Amino acid sequence: MSDTDTDELDAVENESLESDKSALDMLGDASDEIGDEFDEDDGSTRILNQAEIDSLLGFDDDDSPMDETSGVMALINSAMVNYERLPMLDIVFDRLVRLMSTSLRNLTSDNVEVSLDQVSTVRFGDYMNSIPLPAMLSVFKAEEWDNHGLLVTDSALIYSIVDVLLGGRKGTPAIRIEGRPYTTIETKLVERMVQVALSDLSSAFDPLSPVSFTLDRMETNPRFATISQSGNACVLARIRVDMGDRGGRIEVIIPYATLEPIRELLLQMFMGEKFGRDSIWENHLTQELHQTDVQLQAILGEKTLPLDELLNWKIGTQVIFNTFVDDELEMRCGDMPMFKGPAGQKHDNIAVKIDKYIAPESEDDL
């Protein structure tokens, strides 16, 4: 092969290599464009950030309202009973706020502002896991309802009430000491405030149903303050207490099982609602019932016979009863025995004198 042929062959190979390289470059650019379009059109390959994950799961910040959950948590809580189905609870807790404002002012001899942040529905287990520690948990019992509730005092309010009751200076925030349990003095001072709050809570429920809330025990570990199953729905009321530059929060959690005895009263839209009852119609119906004609049957005698003997009866067959002239006859209204009395005659008519009243044997007969 000559040198000219060798040079032509090398030129052909170089051109083929360059064409292959340009084809690969074009293919790579096309794949990048397709990938970009796929990422723009279909976000399945995009990685979610932490905020989007929290929004999907429904884990919002602590400052966000609890009733504005979304995502998976919204689906989980969709079967939970909403407190708005018990409208009277708003009135009860508004009354509690007004009563506590006066009571805490008398207790602390200071200007106390009490406000209701929100009333919501939570699951008991979720709430117990979300309590910021350290905190003081007061378990109280509703005597008339024979069940329990929980009153949680956060650490900010604990140190604030201790500082106020022990003569702390105004305008200075309460000193918060971490890493130690509450002392006996702090526990006793907080217990005084809890007793006042429970007394006001009893007064708030008095217009609906008289109830006495008594303090059962005080705990600092949520595990020892369990009063209900973790999945049970509870009503949670968040109450803010401000004493100048100091203050904190009280949270009252009452399981729906505790409120069950007065559930019908809590369903009222306003105090004294009759749920559609009309007293005028009830009185008219009562008067008409008193004027209703009722048929009474006097039983002269009863006898039990076999069916084959009954089928053999003919005209003229005599049936003998064990009833005498002086026996008392039983009078019935339908199948219900009502009275007993002797038989007689009055104005050429057979009559029965009511002598005894037959009381019903059981409630099923009523």
C-alpha positions in Angstrom: 0.0 0.0 0.0 1.3 3.4 -0.9 1.7 6.4 1.4 -1.1 8.1 -0.4 -3.5 5.3 0.4 -2.4 5.3 4.0 -3.1 9.0 4.4 -6.6 8.6 2.9 -7.4 5.7 5.2 -6.3 7.7 8.3 -8.4 10.7 7.1 -11.5 8.5 6.8 -11.0 7.0 10.2 -10.6 10.4 11.8 -13.8 11.6 10.2 -15.7 8.6 11.4 -14.4 9.1 14.9 -15.4 12.7 14.9 -18.8 11.9 13.6 -19.3 9.3 16.3 -18.2 11.7 19.0 -20.5 14.4 17.7 -23.4 11.8 17.7 -22.6 10.9 21.3 -22.5 14.5 22.3 -25.9 15.1 20.7 -27.3 12.0 22.4 -26.1 13.3 25.7 -27.6 16.7 25.2 -30.9 15.2 24.2 -30.9 12.9 27.3 -30.2 16.0 29.5 -33.1 17.9 27.9 -35.4 14.9 28.3 -34.3 14.6 32.0 -34.9 18.3 32.6 -38.4 18.1 31.0 -39.1 15.0 33.1 -38.1 16.7 36.2 -40.3 19.7 35.3 -43.3 17.8 34.2 -43.2 14.9 36.7 -41.8 15.7 40.2 -41.4 12.0 41.1 -37.6 12.3 41.0 -37.5 15.6 43.1 -36.5 15.2 46.7 -38.9 16.8 49.2 -37.4 19.2 51.7 -38.2 19.1 55.5 -40.9 21.7 55.4 -42.8 19.8 52.7 -42.4 16.5 54.6 -43.8 18.1 57.8 -46.7 19.6 55.8 -47.5 16.2 54.2 -47.5 14.5 57.6 -49.4 17.3 59.3 -46.6 18.1 61.8 -46.9 21.9 62.0 -45.1 24.3 64.4 -46.2 24.7 67.9 -47.6 28.2 67.3 -50.0 27.0 64.6 -53.6 26.2 65.7 -54.2 22.5 66.4 -57.4 22.5 64.4 -55.6 23.4 61.2 -53.9 20.1 60.6 -53.5 18.6 57.2 -52.0 15.6 55.5 -51.8 12.2 57.2 -52.7 13.7 60.6 -55.9 15.2 59.2 -56.9 11.7 58.0 -56.1 10.2 61.3 -58.0 12.8 63.3 -61.0 12.9 60.9 -62.8 10.3 62.9 -62.3 12.2 66.2 -65.3 13.8 67.8 -65.2 17.6 67.4 -65.8 19.7 70.5 -68.0 22.0 68.4 -70.7 19.4 68.7 -70.9 20.4 72.4 -71.7 24.1 72.0 -72.2 24.7 75.8 -68.5 24.0 76.4 -67.7 27.4 75.0 -70.0 29.1 77.5 -68.6 27.0 80.4 -64.9 27.9 79.6 -65.8 31.6 79.1 -67.4 31.5 82.5 -64.3 29.8 83.9 -62.0 32.5 82.5 -64.1 35.3 84.2 -64.2 33.4 87.5 -60.5 32.7 87.5 -59.7 36.4 86.8 -61.3 37.4 90.0 -60.1 34.4 92.1 -56.4 34.7 91.1 -56.5 38.4 91.7 -57.7 37.7 95.3 -55.1 35.0 95.6 -52.1 36.9 94.4 -53.2 40.5 95.3 -51.9 41.5 91.9 -53.3 42.4 88.5 -54.0 39.1 86.8 -55.3 38.8 83.2 -56.8 35.4 82.3 -57.6 34.7 78.6 -58.8 31.6 76.7 -56.5 30.7 73.9 -58.5 27.9 72.3 -60.7 24.9 72.9 -59.9 21.9 70.8 -60.2 18.1 70.6 -57.1 15.9 71.0 -56.3 12.3 71.6 -55.2 11.7 75.2 -52.0 9.8 74.2 -50.9 12.5 71.7 -51.4 15.2 74.2 -49.5 13.5 77.0 -46.6 13.0 74.6 -46.6 16.7 73.7 -46.5 18.1 77.2 -43.3 20.3 77.6 -41.4 19.2 80.7 -40.9 20.1 83.5 -44.6 20.7 84.3 -47.0 19.9 87.1 -49.9 17.6 86.3 -52.9 17.8 88.7 -55.3 14.9 88.5 -58.8 15.8 89.7 -62.0 13.8 90.1 -65.5 14.8 89.3 -67.4 13.3 92.2 -70.9 13.3 90.7 -69.7 12.0 87.3 -67.4 9.4 88.9 -64.5 10.1 86.5 -61.3 12.1 86.3 -59.8 15.1 84.5 -56.3 16.7 84.2 -55.1 20.2 84.8 -51.5 20.9 83.5 -49.5 23.9 84.8 -46.4 24.7 82.8 -43.1 25.7 84.4 -43.4 29.4 83.5 -46.6 29.8 85.4 -45.2 27.7 88.3 -42.2 29.9 88.9 -44.3 33.0 88.3 -46.9 32.1 90.9 -44.2 31.1 93.4 -42.4 34.5 92.8 -45.7 36.4 93.2 -46.9 34.6 96.3 -43.4 34.9 98.0 -43.2 38.7 97.4 -41.1 38.9 94.2 -40.5 42.3 92.7 -42.8 43.5 89.9 -41.3 44.0 86.5 -38.7 41.3 86.8 -39.3 37.9 85.1 -39.4 34.8 87.2 -36.1 33.0 87.6 -36.3 29.5 86.1 -34.0 26.9 87.5 -33.6 23.8 85.4 -32.4 20.4 86.3 -34.0 20.0 89.7 -37.4 18.7 90.9 -40.0 21.0 92.4 -39.6 21.7 96.1 -42.3 21.1 98.7 -42.9 24.9 99.0 -43.4 25.3 95.3 -45.7 22.3 95.1 -47.9 23.6 98.0 -48.1 27.1 96.4 -49.1 25.6 93.1 -51.6 23.4 94.8 -53.3 26.5 96.3 -53.7 27.9 92.8 -55.0 24.5 91.5 -57.6 24.4 94.3 -58.8 27.8 93.2 -59.0 26.8 89.6 -60.9 23.6 90.4 -63.4 25.6 92.5 -64.0 28.0 89.7 -64.4 25.1 87.2 -67.1 23.6 89.5 -68.8 27.0 89.6 -68.6 27.2 85.8 -70.5 23.9 85.4 -73.1 24.7 88.1 -75.7 26.3 85.7 -75.6 23.0 83.7 -75.2 20.4 86.3 -73.8 20.7 89.9 -70.5 18.9 90.1 -67.6 19.0 92.6 -64.0 18.8 91.3 -61.6 17.6 94.0 -57.9 17.4 93.7 -56.8 13.7 93.7 -53.0 13.9 93.3 -50.2 16.0 91.7 -47.6 14.4 89.4 -44.6 15.6 87.5 -44.3 12.5 85.3 -47.0 12.1 82.6 -46.8 8.3 82.9 -48.2 8.5 86.4 -51.1 10.9 85.4 -52.8 8.6 82.9 -56.5 8.9 83.4 -57.8 7.5 80.0 -56.9 5.3 77.1 -54.3 6.8 74.7 -56.7 6.7 71.8 -59.7 8.3 73.6 -60.8 11.8 72.5 -60.6 14.6 75.1 -61.5 18.3 75.2 -58.5 20.5 75.7 -58.8 24.1 76.9 -55.7 26.3 76.8 -55.9 29.2 79.3 -53.3 32.0 79.4 -52.5 33.7 82.8 -50.6 36.9 82.7 -49.3 38.8 85.8 -47.6 41.8 84.5 -44.3 40.7 82.9 -44.8 37.2 84.3 -47.2 34.4 83.5 -47.8 31.1 81.9 -50.4 28.7 80.7 -52.9 26.3 82.3 -54.4 23.5 80.2 -57.5 21.7 81.2 -58.1 18.3 79.6 -61.4 16.5 80.2 -62.1 13.1 78.5 -65.4 12.7 76.7 -66.1 9.8 79.0 -66.1 12.2 81.9 -68.6 14.5 80.1 -70.9 11.7 79.1 -73.4 12.1 82.0 -74.1 15.7 80.9 -73.7 15.2 77.2 -77.3 16.1 76.4 -76.9 19.3 78.4 -73.7 20.2 76.5 -75.5 19.7 73.2 -77.7 22.7 73.8 -77.2 25.8 71.7 -78.2 28.0 74.6 -79.0 27.6 78.3 -82.4 25.9 78.9 -82.9 24.7 75.4 -85.8 22.1 75.2 -84.7 20.3 72.0 -87.9 21.0 70.2 -90.3 20.2 73.1 -93.5 22.2 73.2 -95.0 22.4 76.7 -98.4 23.6 75.3 -98.6 20.5 73.1 -97.6 18.3 76.0 -100.3 19.7 78.2 -103.0 19.4 75.5 -101.9 15.8 74.9 -102.2 15.0 78.6 -105.7 16.4 78.8 -106.8 14.4 75.7 -105.4 11.2 77.2 -107.4 11.7 80.3 -110.5 11.9 78.3 -109.8 8.8 76.2 -112.3 5.9 76.5 -110.7 2.7 77.8 -112.4 -0.7 77.6 -112.3 -3.0 80.7 -113.0 -6.7 80.5 -114.4 -8.6 83.6 -113.0 -12.1 83.5 -115.7 -14.5 84.9 -113.4 -17.5 84.8 -110.5 -19.1 82.9 -109.8 -22.7 82.2 -107.1 -24.5 80.2 -108.2 -27.5 78.1 -106.4 -29.7 75.6 -107.1 -29.1 71.9 -108.6 -32.5 71.2 -111.2 -32.0 73.9 -112.0 -28.5 72.5 -112.6 -30.0 69.0 -115.1 -32.5 70.4 -117.4 -29.7 71.7 -120.9 -29.8 70.4 -124.0 -27.7 70.9 -125.2 -28.1 74.4 -121.8 -29.1 75.9 -121.4 -27.7 79.4 -118.1 -26.2 80.6 -117.7 -26.1 84.4 -115.7 -23.2 86.0 -114.5 -23.0 89.5 -115.9 -19.5 90.1 -118.4 -18.9 92.9 -120.8 -16.0 93.5 -118.7 -14.4 96.2 -115.4 -14.6 94.3 -113.7 -11.4 93.2 -113.5 -11.0 89.4 -110.4 -9.7 87.6 -110.7 -6.7 85.3 -108.2 -6.2 82.5 -107.4 -3.5 80.0 -106.2 -5.6 77.0 -103.9 -8.1 78.5 -103.0 -6.0 81.5 -104.7 -6.9 84.9 -105.9 -3.7 86.4 -108.4 -4.2 89.2 -110.3 -6.8 91.3 -113.7 -6.7 92.8 -117.0 -8.6 93.6 -119.7 -8.9 91.0 -123.2 -7.6 91.6 -126.2 -5.9 90.0 -127.1 -2.3 89.6 -130.2 -0.9 87.7 -130.9 -4.3 86.2 -127.4 -4.5 84.9 -124.5 -6.8 85.9 -121.8 -4.7 87.5 -118.4 -5.2 89.1 -117.2 -3.1 92.0 -113.6 -2.0 91.9 -112.2 -3.0 95.2 -108.4 -3.6 94.7 -105.7 -2.3 92.4 -103.3 -4.8 90.8 -99.8 -3.4 90.7 -97.7 -4.3 87.7 -95.3 -7.2 88.3 -92.3 -5.6 86.6 -91.3 -2.6 84.5 -91.7 -4.6 81.3 -95.5 -4.8 82.0 -95.8 -1.0 82.0 
